[in-house]
Amino acid sequence: MRIQYDLKFTDVLLFQAFHQFLSPAVQGLYLLAAWFFWHAESSAGSPAADAAFMAIAAYALIWTVQFAFNALYLVSRKNGNVITRHAIELQLDGLAEETQLTRTFVQWAGIAKVVTRPGFVAVYISSQLAHVIPNRAFASSSERDAFLTAIRQSGRAV
């Protein structure tokens, strides 16, 4: 099975947001920071509702800053190998990916996991590196499901 698609800025930004939001380490760090705000407000004698509001506001602000940083980072870097046309092909012994600048091949044993999120599929080849495939790369949801089934059966990926 072979699919081709153009990966766009918003695809990468959405992937990064989901990846970080679903990371237990990142969530733990941000929740810890929010707890410190709550604790500081509570220790200063603020009402419980005010302390809770400050903690929630701090948590939301941290995520807003992180999202803005990701967007600025993507804009500031040359992403000619990421934000470009991609072709992914499922082969007998692994997954091949090609852009105008690279050709990569990952054997099935090298596929760490395959996840579906709103708007895309991600094929992780390590804990921090993934092939991001937007839903528009598939002609239909049944084609997307067939791709997921094929890669999961071939690679025994999660």
Helices and strands as residue ranges (DSSP letters): E 2-6, H 9-21, H 24-43, H 48-76, E 85-90, E 94-98, E 103-107, G 108-110, E 113-117, E 120-124, E 130-134, G 135-137, H 141-155
